[in-house]
Amino acid sequence: MSRLQSDPTSMKGAAPITQERFLRFKKQLHEQLITGMDLSAIGTMNEEELRVEVRRVAEDLCRQSADLLNLTERERLVTEVLDETFGLGPLETLMRDPTITDIMINGPKTAYVERKGRLERVNVAFNDNRHLVQIIQRIAGRIGRRVDETSPMVDARLADGSRVNAIIPPLALDGALLSIRRFGARPLLTKDLMANKALTAEMIMFLQACIKARVNIIISGGTGSGKTTLLNALSSYISEDERVATIEDAAELRLQQPRVVRMETRPPNIEREGEVTTRDLVRNALRMRPDRIIVGECRGPEALDMLQAMNTGHDGSMTTIHANDTRDALSRLEMMIGMAGFDLPIWIIRRQIASAVQIVVQVARLTGGVRRLVKVSELTGMEGDVISMHDLFGFKQTGVDENRVAQGYFFSSGIRPHILERLEISGNRLPAEMFERRILNV
């Protein structure tokens, strides 16, 4: 007798297999497996042996209902039950698809994914909202987090690096909401971004020189615009003999240098204690003698500590910020510095920014899902109480093609950078024609 006992009687029926009926079959099969398990025998199996045994008995149960399910449906049913038992249920199919970069679940019956920058609805559903919440709780449990009615939100990272955000009722009114930001098996390099026409060779050459000359850089953009991807790609130009401290809410950066120290914030526990903020980690990083500090995203009072670090010997530091333009990014910085609790005059804040930051890079997700580096701006000091800034490179959208994908061209503004001498002193001699006013070839 099998260590997992089967009783196929509850699988009988003759109605055609619709999506709703398929989900009902899956739920019944899963319940049969759970109730038929020999717990004493299971305790002696490792996970691989248990998977084999569950698959064998599940296939046996499906064969008993051969009049209801064809071979393809039976294989799908067995696979999904295994996913339900050992994995993340309906999410497993999406997690195995390497072309998917974002997964968005809006309640138990509605799911969207992003492929190649475009959103599309997929045929993935949960039994009900309780089922979806159980999967969210399973995700949270694996990473030591808790999500329930008293703590209905979670923002965390999976073992494969994917970033997860979930919110459940009562805060989510129409069913639990789940978002998963996925990353490729390897981080994208600048050559990959150039192949995707996200930027040009001249932009890469200039930004590479800035990294090697230890210029402080802020990458600005909207949600999903590619800020972290660009930050990760540019970090590959950091010398291997430098000590780099990275600070993130949910670790997404994958620096390849050997002397990287990675830190991640921690949310408060259920008693609202034990929180470790980005600001705490930035302050601690200053005591670790880093050559550079990279903050995954500045979104609060840590901006002040980041600027002070840039101004006190940690040249070459980088961060990202949510903003729609390079000038807007500076306004956002001013606002976040004001959140630090110090009543500083605006001119002092702006002088701190102008002294600390040399380059602001703007990235954007355009019509049709394409991502482009749309502006590289240089800060050149103060004019009265206003920060001086000019654009070095940019992207001009001219329209969309027949597939509603943004079209346009990259250009050089014709302005010679103020930091050019600094780049050359650091051994990064750039051709003069790079900064001539012209359209750039991708």
C-alpha positions as a printed Julia matrix, in Angstrom:
442×3 Matrix{Float64}:
   0.0    0.0     0.0
   1.23   3.52   -0.84
   2.32   5.79    1.93
  -0.19   8.27    0.5
  -3.67   6.76    0.34
  -6.05   7.72   -2.52
  -9.83   7.84   -2.69
 -10.99   8.95   -6.14
 -14.73   8.88   -5.44
 -14.98  12.62   -4.92
 -13.54  13.25   -8.41
 -16.54  11.7   -10.19
 -18.76  13.76  -12.48
 -19.36  14.36  -16.16
 -19.45  18.1   -16.74
 -17.0   19.58  -19.29
 -13.76  20.97  -17.92
 -13.99  24.74  -17.61
 -11.49  26.93  -15.75
 -13.83  27.05  -12.75
 -14.29  23.27  -12.77
 -10.56  22.73  -13.21
  -9.9   24.84  -10.1
 -12.47  22.78   -8.22
 -10.79  19.53   -9.3
  -7.42  20.91   -8.18
  -8.8   21.86   -4.79
 -10.4   18.42   -4.34
  -7.23  16.62   -5.36
  -5.13  18.72   -3.03
  -7.5   18.01   -0.13
  -7.4   14.29   -0.88
  -3.63  14.28   -0.82
  -3.54  16.16    2.48
  -6.12  13.96    4.21
  -4.56  10.76    2.84
  -1.01  11.47    3.98
   0.66   8.99    6.31
   2.31  11.52    8.62
   4.65   8.98   10.21
   5.97   7.96    6.79
   6.28  11.56    5.61
   8.6   12.31    8.49
  11.17   9.9     7.03
  11.16  11.45    3.54
  13.18  14.32    2.21
  11.46  16.87   -0.02
  12.5   15.22   -3.29
  11.17  11.82   -2.18
   7.97  13.45   -1.02
   7.55  15.21   -4.37
   7.93  11.9    -6.21
   5.41  10.2    -3.96
   2.87  13.04   -4.21
   3.19  13.07   -8.01
   2.69   9.3    -8.21
  -0.47   9.3    -6.11
  -1.82  12.44   -7.79
  -1.37  10.82  -11.21
  -3.16   7.73   -9.92
  -6.08   9.87   -8.75
  -6.21  11.62  -12.12
  -6.27   8.31  -14.0
  -9.34   7.34  -12.02
 -11.01  10.37  -13.64
  -9.74   9.76  -17.16
 -13.22  10.4   -18.57
 -13.07  13.93  -17.19
  -9.51  14.96  -18.02
  -7.36  14.46  -21.08
  -3.61  13.79  -20.76
  -2.63  17.48  -20.99
  -5.18  18.5   -18.37
  -4.07  15.71  -16.04
  -0.41  16.77  -16.31
  -1.36  20.38  -15.68
  -3.48  19.36  -12.7
  -0.67  17.28  -11.15
   1.88  20.05  -11.69
  -0.37  22.67  -10.12
  -1.12  20.46   -7.12
   2.62  19.98   -6.59
   3.05  23.75   -6.79
   0.24  24.12   -4.26
   1.82  21.62   -1.89
   5.46  22.66   -2.09
   5.57  26.07   -3.76
   3.57  29.23   -4.26
   0.51  27.7    -5.9
  -0.66  29.45   -9.09
   2.32  31.82   -8.89
   4.82  29.04   -9.63
   3.99  28.96  -13.34
   4.68  32.69  -13.58
   7.84  32.48  -11.47
   9.25  29.86  -13.84
   8.78  32.07  -16.9
  12.06  33.96  -17.52
  10.37  36.5   -19.82
   8.22  37.92  -17.01
   9.66  40.9   -15.15
   6.65  41.91  -13.04
   3.72  39.96  -11.59
   0.64  41.86  -10.38
  -2.24  40.05   -8.65
  -5.39  42.15   -8.16
  -7.59  39.86   -6.1
  -8.02  36.09   -6.57
  -9.28  36.14  -10.16
  -7.23  38.87  -11.85
  -3.54  38.62  -12.72
  -1.27  40.69  -14.96
   2.38  40.32  -15.94
   4.87  42.53  -17.7
   6.82  41.13  -20.64
   9.21  43.31  -22.65
   7.76  46.43  -21.06
   4.11  45.62  -21.85
   1.38  44.58  -19.43
  -0.81  41.62  -20.34
  -3.5   39.68  -18.52
  -2.76  36.01  -17.83
  -5.01  33.03  -17.16
  -3.99  32.53  -13.54
  -6.52  32.38  -10.7
  -6.78  31.45   -7.04
  -9.68  29.51   -5.52
 -10.8   32.53   -3.5
  -9.37  35.4    -1.51
  -8.56  33.09    1.41
  -6.4   31.0    -0.92
  -4.54  34.1    -2.15
  -3.96  35.31    1.42
  -2.58  31.87    2.34
  -0.05  32.1    -0.5
   0.95  35.61    0.62
   1.38  34.33    4.17
   3.5   31.46    2.85
   5.74  33.96    1.05
   6.01  36.13    4.18
   6.69  33.1     6.39
   9.61  31.98    4.24
  11.4   35.27    4.83
  10.54  35.58    8.51
   7.8   38.17    8.07
   4.21  38.18    9.26
   1.09  39.33    7.43
  -2.4   39.2     8.93
  -5.22  41.56    9.91
  -3.08  43.23   12.57
  -0.14  43.64   10.17
  -1.76  43.69    6.71
   1.22  44.91    4.63
   4.57  43.36    3.79
   7.48  44.53    1.65
  10.29  42.02    1.37
  12.67  40.0    -0.8
  12.47  36.38   -1.93
  15.44  34.02   -1.91
  15.98  34.54   -5.67
  16.18  38.32   -5.19
  12.63  39.09   -6.38
  11.01  42.0    -4.54
   7.58  41.36   -3.05
   4.92  43.79   -1.88
   1.56  42.59   -0.57
  -1.45  44.11    1.13
  -4.45  42.16    2.37
  -7.94  43.0     3.71
  -9.12  45.07    5.49
  -6.77  47.53    3.77
  -7.28  45.93    0.35
 -10.98  46.38   -0.31
 -11.56  44.02   -3.25
  -9.25  41.16   -2.3
  -5.57  40.82   -1.49
  -3.04  42.6    -3.72
   0.35  41.17   -4.57
   3.2   42.6    -6.65
   6.45  40.78   -7.45
   9.33  42.56   -9.18
  11.59  39.92  -10.72
  15.17  40.09  -11.89
  17.04  38.11  -14.5
  19.47  35.28  -13.79
  22.3   37.77  -14.32
  22.32  41.56  -13.9
  22.1   43.62  -17.08
  25.33  45.32  -18.15
  25.64  48.57  -20.05
  26.22  46.6   -23.27
  22.79  44.99  -22.72
  21.2   48.41  -22.18
  22.84  49.64  -25.36
  21.56  46.57  -27.26
  18.08  47.47  -25.99
  18.62  51.03  -27.28
  18.21  52.45  -23.77
  21.28  54.71  -24.2
  24.17  55.38  -26.57
  27.89  54.61  -26.62
  28.69  58.27  -25.85
  26.48  58.23  -22.76
  28.11  55.0   -21.57
  31.6   56.4   -22.14
  30.8   59.58  -20.22
  29.11  57.83  -17.27
  31.92  55.25  -17.11
  34.43  58.09  -16.85
  32.31  59.69  -14.09
  32.31  56.44  -12.09
  36.07  55.99  -12.43
  36.67  59.65  -11.49
  34.54  59.17   -8.35
  31.82  61.63   -9.35
  28.67  61.61   -7.18
  25.63  60.56   -9.21
  21.88  60.52   -8.61
  19.65  58.42  -10.86
  16.1   59.77  -11.1
  12.97  58.25  -12.59
   9.49  56.9   -12.05
   8.39  53.49  -10.82
   9.6   50.72  -13.13
  11.68  53.09  -15.24
  14.93  51.16  -14.76
  16.68  53.19  -12.03
  18.04  50.18  -10.15
  18.97  48.4   -13.38
  21.06  51.38  -14.51
  22.59  51.81  -11.05
  23.6   48.16  -11.04
  25.05  48.4   -14.56
  27.1   51.5   -13.75
  28.44  49.92  -10.56
  30.36  47.41  -12.7
  32.86  50.22  -13.44
  33.82  50.62   -9.78
  37.36  49.41   -9.14
  37.7   46.06   -7.39
  40.11  47.49   -4.82
  37.47  49.86   -3.39
  35.31  49.09   -0.37
  31.66  49.72   -1.28
  28.75  49.81    1.19
  25.27  49.21   -0.25
  22.09  50.05    1.68
  18.63  49.0     0.49
  15.08  48.43    1.72
  14.93  45.14   -0.19
  18.25  44.02   -1.65
  18.14  44.32   -5.45
  21.66  45.43   -6.3
  24.08  42.72   -7.4
  27.53  44.24   -7.37
  30.28  41.9    -8.55
  33.22  43.51   -6.71
  34.85  41.43   -3.94
  34.87  44.2    -1.3
  31.15  44.93   -1.11
  29.35  45.11    2.23
  25.58  44.77    1.83
  23.03  46.04    4.34
  19.25  45.86    4.36
  16.72  47.76    6.46
  14.41  45.98    8.88
  10.76  46.87    9.53
   9.37  47.04   13.07
   7.95  43.89   14.63
   4.34  43.45   15.72
   5.1   45.45   18.89
   6.4   48.29   16.68
   9.93  47.72   17.93
  13.24  46.76   16.35
  13.0   48.92   13.22
  16.28  49.7    11.45
  15.91  52.51    8.9
  17.97  53.52    5.89
  19.15  56.51    7.89
  20.42  54.23   10.67
  22.37  52.17    8.14
  23.85  55.2     6.35
  25.13  56.5     9.67
  26.54  53.09   10.54
  28.16  52.75    7.11
  30.18  55.9     7.75
  31.93  54.03   10.59
  32.86  51.11    8.32
  35.43  53.05    6.28
  33.77  52.66    2.87
  35.26  54.31   -0.21
  31.76  54.69   -1.66
  28.21  54.41   -0.34
  25.38  53.29   -2.6
  21.84  53.78   -1.31
  19.3   51.81   -3.35
  16.72  54.57   -2.99
  16.55  57.82   -1.05
  12.99  58.49    0.06
  13.24  60.25    3.41
  15.52  61.96    5.94
  18.45  59.7     5.01
  18.97  62.1     2.08
  20.69  64.52    4.47
  23.09  61.85    5.73
  23.75  60.74    2.14
  24.65  64.3     1.09
  26.91  64.72    4.09
  28.67  61.47    3.19
  29.17  62.73   -0.38
  30.63  65.94    1.03
  33.0   64.28    3.5
  35.3   62.03    1.52
  32.97  59.39    0.11
  33.27  60.56   -3.5
  31.73  58.33   -6.13
  28.65  57.58   -4.09
  25.33  56.95   -5.85
  21.63  56.69   -5.11
  18.26  56.7    -6.87
  15.26  58.93   -6.32
  11.67  59.07   -7.58
  11.17  62.16   -9.75
   9.96  63.07  -13.24
  12.9   65.28  -14.26
  16.45  66.06  -13.19
  15.38  69.47  -11.85
  12.45  67.85  -10.01
  14.95  65.42   -8.44
  16.69  68.35   -6.74
  13.36  69.64   -5.42
  12.64  66.16   -4.05
  16.04  66.16   -2.34
  15.26  69.5    -0.72
  11.96  68.16    0.59
  13.53  64.98    1.98
  16.31  66.91    3.71
  13.59  68.98    5.35
  12.17  65.7     6.74
  15.38  65.18    8.75
  14.08  67.47   11.48
  16.57  70.33   11.14
  15.25  73.84   10.48
  17.77  74.72    7.78
  17.38  77.72    5.46
  16.66  76.68    1.88
  19.88  78.31    0.6
  21.97  76.14    2.91
  20.18  73.01    1.71
  20.73  73.97   -1.91
  24.41  74.71   -1.33
  24.77  71.26    0.25
  23.17  69.68   -2.82
  25.23  71.72   -5.3
  28.43  70.85   -3.44
  27.65  67.14   -3.07
  26.08  66.13   -6.39
  27.73  66.53   -9.79
  25.55  64.46  -12.16
  21.81  63.65  -12.25
  20.63  61.0   -14.72
  16.96  60.74  -15.71
  15.46  57.46  -16.92
  11.89  56.94  -18.08
   9.47  54.23  -19.17
   7.94  55.55  -22.37
   4.89  54.6   -24.43
   4.93  50.93  -25.34
   7.03  50.0   -22.33
  10.45  50.95  -23.71
  12.92  52.34  -21.21
  15.28  55.15  -22.17
  17.92  57.28  -20.53
  16.26  60.6   -21.36
  18.62  63.13  -19.77
  22.09  63.54  -18.28
  22.37  66.83  -16.37
  25.36  68.43  -14.66
  25.21  70.63  -11.55
  27.64  73.53  -11.82
  27.17  75.46   -8.57
  24.9   78.25   -7.36
  23.57  81.41   -8.98
  22.19  83.38   -6.06
  19.83  80.98   -4.27
  19.28  78.77   -7.33
  21.24  75.65   -8.26
  22.84  75.95  -11.7
  22.29  72.98  -13.97
  22.61  72.22  -17.68
  21.87  69.17  -19.84
  24.7   67.26  -21.52
  22.78  64.47  -23.25
  19.11  63.75  -23.84
  16.43  61.82  -25.69
  13.7   63.47  -27.73
  10.53  61.49  -28.38
   9.09  62.27  -31.81
   6.04  59.99  -31.8
   5.01  56.32  -31.74
   5.17  53.57  -34.37
   2.35  51.33  -35.61
   2.67  49.22  -32.44
   2.32  52.27  -30.17
   5.99  52.09  -29.18
   7.78  55.39  -28.54
  10.14  56.6   -31.27
  12.77  59.33  -31.07
  16.45  60.12  -31.07
  19.33  60.72  -28.65
  21.35  63.92  -28.85
  24.3   65.76  -27.37
  23.49  69.3   -26.22
  26.84  70.74  -27.31
  27.78  71.9   -23.8
  31.26  71.05  -22.52
  31.01  69.55  -18.99
  32.5   71.51  -16.12
  33.87  68.26  -14.67
  35.76  67.38  -17.87
  39.1   68.42  -16.38
  38.41  66.25  -13.34
  37.67  63.29  -15.61
  40.9   63.83  -17.55
  43.02  64.16  -14.39
  41.64  60.76  -13.36
  42.91  59.25  -16.61
  39.63  59.4   -18.55
  40.35  61.43  -21.69
  37.18  61.8   -23.72
  37.09  62.87  -27.38
  36.06  66.51  -27.87
  33.55  65.6   -30.58
  31.53  63.65  -28.0
  30.16  66.95  -26.68
  29.44  68.6   -30.01
  25.8   69.45  -30.64
  24.5   66.55  -32.75
  22.18  63.58  -32.96
  23.72  60.41  -31.55
  23.5   57.03  -33.22
  22.22  54.12  -31.14
